[in-house]
Amino acid sequence: MKKTYFYVLLFAVTIIFSCKKTEDTTVVDSLIPIAKQYAFMAEETSTTCGTCGSIGHENFNLAKKNNSGKIIALAFHCNGPSDAMQSSLLFSYENSRPAQGGGIPAFYIGDHQIDLYSLQPSIDSLLKRSPDAGVKFTSKIVGNVMQVTAKVKFFKQVTGDYYVSFYLCENGIDGSPTAAAGFAQTSASAGYTHCNVVRSGNVTSNAYGVKITKAATTASGTIYDYTCNINIDPFCVKNNLFVTSAIWKANSDINVSCHYMFVNGWDSMIY
């Protein structure tokens, strides 16, 4: 009886340790993107524009809130040096977008300039798309550099050149009437702050980043690894910085006004 009990106990211990070993060797890569479509919203704005600081600011924040967790939002400031937040990425961004005029604030949803009162229908259309690819990343500040580690995954077989961009953005910048020159927003009241301000990117001369695909055709399931360092301006408040990313497809027709078409994006911001 004792001998039988010994073997039963030995068998049970063997099962326990075997199960434990299996669980410990299971590794999940948290950076693998999932097939979720994000919307893209960019606003061209300026501290010198009264409407930007009122209706533009209000609609920008409302669109973020209504689409929290499924939109990437960028604010490109212009009219420097009167606006101290103008980024080197501004001109490369707007020169590759189809402009319809009308001055600022100018809103872009995906690849089109949209009236600031009609943002949501265009956002909804983007969110219904089946994504070609997705991106996911981690970021951390080391000294005066934002270090980014990312993966881009393709969910379909695609053709053409795909690019990935990473934008260093800042929230919580004082834009009240008492703010420093170049930051005080025209028409703003006490407590006004600038948000989602594009400061820099993984390529300082191109808002659409770097080409990530390696061949004319990219197979479904292909994953690319990517890392970059983005320098942090000494005037930025590090605790207010965050990174957002977008995937773009280069337009093969060089005669069109939209040179890069939005594919998908990702960040961890919840509004």
C-alpha atoms as one frame of an Amber mdcrd trajectory, in Angstrom:
protein
   0.000   0.000   0.000   2.831   2.387   0.907   4.604   1.529  -2.333   1.457
   2.261  -4.353   1.001   5.589  -2.570   4.618   6.537  -3.372   4.114   6.010
  -7.115   0.839   7.920  -7.150   2.534  10.836  -5.379   5.494  10.736  -7.762
   3.142  10.791 -10.777   1.236  13.794  -9.396   4.435  15.763  -8.728   5.655
  15.006 -12.266   2.431  16.416 -13.753   2.631  19.573 -11.634   6.205  20.348
 -12.637   5.523  19.524 -16.295   2.622  22.010 -16.375   4.691  24.697 -14.680
   7.476  24.305 -17.203   5.040  24.690 -20.140   3.598  27.907 -18.725   7.003
  29.450 -18.095   8.156  28.926 -21.683   5.112  30.614 -23.260   6.173  34.063
 -24.531   3.803  36.655 -26.020   5.237  39.576 -28.006   3.242  42.586 -26.802
   4.508  44.699 -29.708   2.777  42.689 -32.430   0.092  45.010 -33.910  -3.500
  43.815 -34.136  -5.782  44.379 -37.129  -7.519  47.486 -35.817  -8.136  50.573
 -37.941  -7.368  53.997 -36.473  -8.476  57.373 -37.772  -6.085  60.232 -38.512
  -6.764  63.884 -37.700  -4.357  66.760 -38.191  -5.019  70.439 -37.619  -2.972
  73.312 -38.977  -3.234  76.055 -36.397  -1.446  79.105 -35.013  -1.280  81.287
 -31.929  -1.894  84.263 -34.233  -5.341  82.964 -35.280  -8.317  83.835 -33.088
 -10.610  81.202 -34.640  -7.921  78.546 -34.062  -8.006  79.271 -30.355 -11.784
  79.137 -30.110 -13.822  77.008 -32.543 -10.780  75.162 -33.908  -9.496  74.239
 -30.463 -12.954  73.197 -29.282 -13.691  70.965 -32.287 -10.229  69.385 -32.192
 -10.651  68.388 -28.546 -14.228  67.215 -29.107 -13.187  64.918 -31.976 -10.433
  63.448 -29.789 -12.822  62.804 -26.923 -15.536  61.276 -29.114 -13.025  58.906
 -30.748 -10.718  58.205 -27.829  -8.656  55.053 -28.249  -9.174  54.922 -32.012
  -7.736  58.187 -33.376  -4.322  59.751 -33.686  -4.418  63.543 -33.486  -1.709
  66.022 -34.476  -1.531  69.814 -34.247   0.872  71.405 -36.733   1.560  75.018
 -35.778   2.378  77.595 -38.453   3.193  81.325 -38.795   6.547  81.087 -37.059
   8.395  82.828 -35.520   5.268  84.598 -34.239   4.169  81.101 -33.244   7.076
  79.531 -31.355   5.706  76.001 -31.831   6.089  75.729 -35.598   7.746  72.405
 -36.418  10.237  71.612 -39.159   7.735  68.951 -40.298   5.019  71.462 -41.168
   5.961  72.217 -44.767   6.705  68.625 -45.779   3.334  67.648 -44.331   1.207
  70.312 -46.003   3.076  70.232 -49.326   2.013  66.588 -49.732  -1.644  67.163
 -48.796  -4.428  68.340 -51.153  -5.256  71.825 -49.838  -8.636  73.417 -50.490
  -7.772  76.877 -49.229  -9.738  78.807 -46.657  -6.861  79.555 -44.329  -6.604
  78.215 -40.786  -7.688  76.359 -38.792  -7.404  73.661 -41.464  -8.443  70.107
 -40.575  -7.331  66.971 -42.374  -9.050  63.637 -41.806  -7.080  60.907 -43.522
  -6.149  62.260 -46.953  -8.651  65.086 -47.258  -9.125  68.582 -45.920 -12.484
  68.631 -44.128 -14.719  71.456 -42.930 -14.237  71.827 -39.174 -17.963  71.342
 -38.600 -18.059  68.008 -40.498 -15.239  65.981 -38.950 -17.118  62.999 -37.535
 -18.605  61.535 -40.765 -15.116  61.417 -42.314 -13.673  59.878 -39.137 -16.406
  57.228 -39.192 -15.571  56.360 -42.814 -11.918  55.816 -41.931 -12.754  53.604
 -38.980 -14.814  51.283 -41.202 -11.819  50.400 -43.379 -10.099  47.022 -43.217
  -6.457  47.887 -42.472  -3.610  46.889 -44.782  -1.121  47.141 -41.934  -0.699
  48.200 -38.328   2.004  49.620 -36.095   2.718  49.373 -32.378   5.609  50.736
 -30.339   7.106  51.491 -26.963   8.909  54.727 -26.145  11.078  56.023 -23.329
  13.099  59.144 -22.593  16.837  58.679 -22.125  18.600  61.978 -21.476  17.489
  64.355 -24.214  16.328  61.647 -26.595  13.029  59.802 -27.039  13.849  56.194
 -27.893  11.246  54.307 -29.950  11.047  50.544 -30.554   8.338  49.459 -32.990
   6.902  46.729 -35.173   4.894  47.119 -38.372   2.750  44.166 -39.453   0.966
  43.691 -42.778  -2.448  42.027 -42.620  -2.847  41.721 -46.392  -0.604  41.227
 -49.387   0.102  44.706 -50.716   2.068  46.371 -53.483   3.882  49.698 -53.426
   6.048  51.643 -51.006   4.881  51.998 -47.403   6.339  54.489 -44.949   6.191
  54.774 -41.167   6.398  58.047 -39.250   6.780  58.759 -35.545   5.816  62.154
 -34.179   7.092  63.601 -30.917   4.193  65.614 -29.503   3.652  67.773 -26.443
   0.580  68.472 -24.327  -0.091  71.067 -21.651   1.758  74.034 -23.158   0.623
  77.297 -21.577  -1.312  79.352 -24.125  -3.022  81.758 -21.733  -2.799  85.566
 -22.087   0.107  85.553 -19.612   2.130  82.940 -21.508   5.510  83.743 -23.023
   5.735  85.430 -26.417   5.044  82.973 -29.211   2.870  80.779 -26.978  -0.003
  83.069 -25.912  -3.046  82.138 -27.991  -5.062  84.920 -29.590  -8.598  84.939
 -28.125  -7.611  82.528 -25.323  -8.627  82.926 -21.705  -6.885  81.925 -18.477
  -6.095  78.206 -18.321  -5.822  77.699 -22.079  -3.289  75.008 -23.060  -1.948
  73.839 -26.413  -2.215  70.081 -26.964  -0.949  67.427 -29.394   1.662  69.909
 -30.661   4.037  68.257 -33.154   7.582  69.010 -32.024   9.694  66.673 -34.141
   9.762  63.261 -35.782  11.866  60.274 -36.728  12.830  62.165 -39.894  13.056
  65.918 -39.290  12.800  66.772 -42.994   9.874  64.498 -43.921   6.585  64.253
 -42.013   5.940  60.871 -43.637   8.952  59.172 -42.089  10.975  56.358 -43.649
  10.170  53.621 -46.137   9.522  50.408 -44.239   8.787  47.937 -47.073  11.691
  46.217 -48.816  10.121  44.938 -52.042   7.507  45.858 -54.632   5.137  43.300
 -53.080   4.806  42.654 -49.354   3.253  39.381 -48.235   0.458  39.132 -45.687
   1.896  38.446 -42.232   5.171  40.291 -42.890   6.550  42.024 -39.781   9.220
  44.716 -39.824  11.164  45.855 -36.766  12.070  49.509 -36.471  13.910  51.653
 -33.913  14.708  55.353 -33.845  15.864  58.173 -31.580  14.090  61.538 -31.655
  15.945  64.491 -30.188  14.066  66.492 -27.557  14.123  70.284 -27.748  15.412
  71.763 -24.461  12.294  73.967 -24.271   9.976  70.934 -24.118   8.599  69.690
 -20.812   9.599  66.030 -20.845   6.719  64.863 -18.669   4.265  66.291 -21.241
   5.768  64.493 -24.245   4.300  61.498 -26.032   4.783  59.672 -29.340   2.226
  58.855 -32.004   2.734  56.952 -35.234   1.256  56.634 -38.720   1.738  54.352
 -41.717   1.561  55.928 -45.173   1.525  54.577 -48.714   3.402  56.565 -51.331
   1.187  57.558 -54.239   2.655  56.167 -57.447   1.067  58.998 -59.456   3.504
  61.894 -58.995   1.077  64.353 -60.584  -1.520  64.137 -57.801  -1.592  66.557
 -54.868  -1.749  63.805 -52.220   1.700  62.221 -52.319   1.247  59.978 -49.263
  -2.006  58.221 -48.391  -2.909  57.386 -44.817  -3.027  53.651 -44.048  -3.221
  53.291 -40.275  -1.720  54.513 -37.030  -1.401  53.877 -33.320  -0.682  55.510
 -30.002  -1.607  54.868 -26.388  -3.388  58.174 -25.741  -6.808  58.104 -24.092
  -8.685  61.415 -24.212
